Amino acid sequence: MNFSYWEIKTWLSTIDFTIVGSGIVGLNCALHLKNKYPKAKILILEKGILPQGASTKNAGFSCFGSLSEILDDLNTHTEEEVVNLVKKRIEGLRLLRENLSDKAIDYQQLGGYELFSETDHELYEDCLSKRESVNSLLNPIFKADVFGLRGNDFKFKNIKDKYVFNPFEGQIDTGLMMEALLEKVLHKGIKILNNLTLEAFEEATASVHLKTNAFEFKTKKLIIATNGFASQLLDEDVKPARAQVLITKPIENLPIKGTFHLDKGYYYFRNIDNRILFGGGRHLDFKGEETTVFNQTKLIQDQLELLLKTTILPHTPFEIEHRWSGIMGVGNQKKAIVKQVSNNVFCGVRLGGMGVAIGSSIGKELSELI
């Protein structure tokens, strides 16, 4: 590109920190770096017109794991690791609310519900039998029982007659959250360049040379916060995981309020603006959804619509207004990767579908490495 002297001087010279990805992690990292180094020149590169990945495409669940998800984690992690995961999520949610305010993100603590399919006897009984032991495990964090039982108050169909209820779960407006974060970052004098993809980087002794799809430049430190897209730049255990979502048109007198989990959290839905937002179904085609392509598939969208008709809104006519997808970053472990990759390169990736919960704390943790 043919830049002017002014453009080079203002945007592309003497850059202290370049952050790749303007999602929750990247923006939080930038804010903490600016507080730590007030005179630093910080540049954020974003490949999308808007933050592209999962930060603006998630369902807005302020959650830390359903009962079945926690039991599932206990199969592959120690009790101490699971407790630390939950602590990290609670701390991240606290930071998010503290940083932006409940009003700014429209935080509502309406509680979370886990539903069980009528045919899933084994999972249902397993959750009921281990509920008290999980409550004991989490009691030191919450100083109360997390998981209780409730009847089928919302009149869902084809599910067991009891829900597992979690009063500590909430919901936010994802768009408002990202708008507030972006405003805060820009107000601090941090620059964001959109429609720029980092294609390669080469490290020198005291700097990193970056090659984007439009131009090349140097930075003192490079921070990668691209989560599900991390494997395009780093050799780390992060795989992309696409999550497909749909939303209905407004439904008059919609009684459903809260956040809901079904089938070990592989399906999830909530109320928003008198609509139902419903996502998931990745487990129907794990390999096919291991992609960085933003798209929807007939297999998953048909199943989402079927569950809406037969389980969630069996007696209520509805129309689908919009469909989309987001890209998460997952791996063999639920713990995020926050590390110094080399002398001048750092990363905070693999948020495991918990970006809303842990993104703020991962951004802070990442800034503390530098």
N, C-alpha and C positions, 0 to 999 in steps of 0.2 A: 504494500500500500504506500501511496505517496503522501506521507505526513508532513505537516508544516512544522517549523521550529517550535511554535507555540504548543502544538499537540504533543510533540516529543517531550518538551520541557515539563508540561503540566501533568501528563498522564503516564509517560513511559520512561522517565528518567529517575535515577536514585530511588528505586523501589526497595523498601526494606522487607516487606512480606507480601507474597502473592498467594492468595487462597483460591483453589479451584473448586467451584461449587458454591452457589449462593442459597443453599438450603439451611435448615435449622443449625446444623453443626458449623458450617462455614461462616454464617452470619454471627453466631455466638462467639466463635473463635476470634473473629475480627474485632468484636466489641471488647472482649477481654484483653486482646493484644493492645488495643488503643488505650485502654485504661492503664495498662502496665507500661506502655511506651507512648506517651501522649504525642511526642513529636514524630513518631514513625509514619512513613508513607505506606499505606496499605491498599492493595489493589485486589479486587475479587473478579475472577473470570467465571462467566456463566454461559453455558452453551445454548441455553434456551432463551426465548423472548422473555419468559417468566422463569423463576426457579424450576428446573426440570428434573424430575426424579420421583420422589415420593413426598417431599415437604409440602407441596401445594396440591397434592392429589390424594392424600390419605383421608380416612373417614372421620378424623377428629376425635378419636377415643382418648380420653385421659385415663389410661388403665395401666395395670402392672401385671396382668396375667389372670386368666380365669382359673377356677379350681382344677379343671382337667388339664389345662396347659401347665400349671405348676406341678401336677402329678406326673405329667409327661416329662417335664424337665428333670424331675427326681429320678427318672430312669436312666438319664445320661449324665447327670451332674450330682455332686455330693450335696448334702443338706446345707452345708456352709455356703457352697457356691450359689445355690438357689436363693438362700436368704440374702446374699450379697447382691444378686441380680435384682431382687425385689427392692432392696434398699436403694440401689442405684436408680431404679425407675422412680421411686418416691422422691428422692432427692432431685432428680431431673425435673419432675413435675412441679416441685416446690420452687425451683429456680426459674422455670418458665413463667409461673404465675407471679412471682416476686418481681421479675424483670419487666414484664409487660403489663401486669394488673389483670385481675379477673374480668373487669369491665371491657378492657381492650380486646380480649380474646373470646368474650362471651362465654366464660367458664360457668357451667352449671353442674352441680353435683346431684344428679338425678338417680344415681346408683346404676350398677351393672347387673345383668341377669345372664345366667347360663342355662340354655335350654337343651333338652336331650330328646333325640328322636324316639318315637314310640317303640321302634324295633331295636334300639341300641341298649339292651338290658345290661350288658356287661359293663359298659362305660358308666352307666347310670348308677349301678350298684357299687362299682368301684369308688366313684366320687362320694356317694353317701357314706360308705363305710370308712373312708379315709378323711372325711371333712374335718372331724374334730382334731385329728393329728396334725393336719395342715394348719388349722387355726392355732394350735399350740405352738407350732413352728414359727408362725408369723406374729404371735402375740407380743413378743418383745418390741416389735416395730410399731404396731398399731395400738398396743395397750387395750385391745378389745378383740372379740371374735370377728374375723373378716367375712367368713362365708356362713350365711344362714339359709333357711329354706322358706319358700313362699309358694302359695297355690297359683294356679293358672289364671291370674286376674285379667290378663289381656285376651283371654279366649283364643289363644293360638290352637291350631289343630295338628294332629299327628305327632304330638309330643307327650312326654311323661307329665303326670299331673302336678309335679313339683318342680319349681325353678330353684337353682342356687342363686341367692341374692348377695351382692356385695355393695354395702352402702358407701364405700370409700371411692367408688368409681365415678368419673364424671365425663363431660364432653365439652369440646370447644368448637369455635368456628375457625376452621383451618385457614381460610382466606384472610380473616381479620388478624389472626396470629402472624402470618407471614407479612402482611401489610405493615403491622406495627413493628416487626423486627427490621424490615427494610427501611422504614422511616427513621428508626433509631440509628441504624448504621450510617445512612446518608447524612443525618444530622451531625454525626461525629466527624464528618469530612472523609469518610472512607469511600473510595470510588468503586463502582461496579461497571464492568463492561459486559454487555450481553451479546448473544450470538457469536461467542468465541469458544472454540474447542481447542483444548490443549492436546496437541498430537504427539509431542515428544519433548523430552527435556534431557539436558546434559549437565552434569555437575562439574564445577571447577573448584578451586581451593576455597574461595570466599564468596562464590555466587553460583547461580544456576541459570543456564541458558535455556529459554523456553521457545518452542516452535508451535505457534497456533495455526489455525486454518487461514489466518489473514496476515500475520506478521510475526516477527521474532523480537525478543527483548530479553533483558537480564533482570534478575531479582536476587537479593541477598539470601532469602529463605523461601522455600516452596512448601506449601501446606495443601495436601490433597484431602478433600472432603466430599468425594463423589459417590460414596456409599456403594450402591448397586453397580456402578460403572467403574469401580476401582480397579478391576482386573485389566482394564484397557491401558492403565498406566503403571500398575504395581503387580509384583509377584506375591500376592497375599491370598489367604484362604477366604475369598469372597466370591459368591456366585450371585448373579442377578436373579430376582424372583418377582415376576410380574403379578400384580394384583388388579383384578378387573372389578369395576364398580358400576352400578346404575343408580338412578334416582327417579322417583315417580314425580308426576305433576302434583300440585297441592291437593290434599284430601280433606274435605270438610269434616270438622269435628274428630280429627284423628286422635284416638285415645292413647296410643302407644307413646310412652315417654321413657327415655333411658337409653342405655347402650346394651346390646344383646349379642351373645356369643352362642354359636351352634356348631356341633360336630368338632369338638376340641379347638374351637376358635377359627377353623378354616372357613366358616361363614360368619359374618358379623353384620348387624344392621342397627340403625338408630333413627330417631326422629330429628328433623331439621326443617324449619319453616313450613310446618304442616305437611311434610313429605316423609317418605321412607327412603333413606339412603341404604343400599344393600350391596355388599361386596364379598369377595372370596371365591372359593371353588378351585383354588390352585391345586389342591390334592387330587382333582379329577385328571390332571395331566401335568404332573410335576416337571417332566422333561420339557414339554412344550412351553411351559411358563418360565423356564430358565432362560430368559431372553431379555435383551435391552430394547426390544421393539415395542413401542407404544401402540397397542392394538387390542381388539377384542376378538374372541372366538365364539363360534356358534355353540359349541359344546358347553362352555361355561355360562354364557349369557342365557341360553335356553334353560339351564338348570336353576339359575338365579330367578328367572321369571316363574318357573314351575313352583319353586319354594315360596315365592311371594303369593302365588294363587292358592296353593294347597295348605300352607302352614301359617304364614304371617298375616295375610289379609284374605282369609277364606270367604268372608262374607261382605267384603268391601270392593266395589269396582275401582280399578286404578288404571292409569296410563303411564308408560315409561316416557320421561321427557328427555333424558340424556344418559349417555354411557361414556366411560373413560377408563384409563388404566394408569397405574403408577409402577415404578420399578424400585423394589426394596433390595437390600443387600443382606444375604444370609450366608451361613457357613456351618461347619460341624459343631461349633460351640456358640452359645448364645452371647457370650461376652464380646463386646465390641473390641476392635483392634485400634488401639491408640498408642502410637509408637514413633520413635525417631528412626526413620528408614536409613538415613545416612547423615553425613555431617550437616547438610543444609536442607534436607528433605524430611518432612513429617507427614503423618496421616492419621485420620480419625474416620474409620469406615466400619462396615458390617454391623449395622444397628438392629438387624434381626426383626424388622417389622415393628420396632418399638421407638421409632424416631421422635414422636411427640413426647414420649416419656423420658427418653435419655438424651435427646439431641442437645439440649441446653448444657447438661453436665459434661457431655463428651466434648463439646466446643470449648468449655472452660478447661477441662483436663488437657486438651490438646494445646491450648495457649500456655499452660504451665510447663510444658516440655521445652519451651523456647526461651 
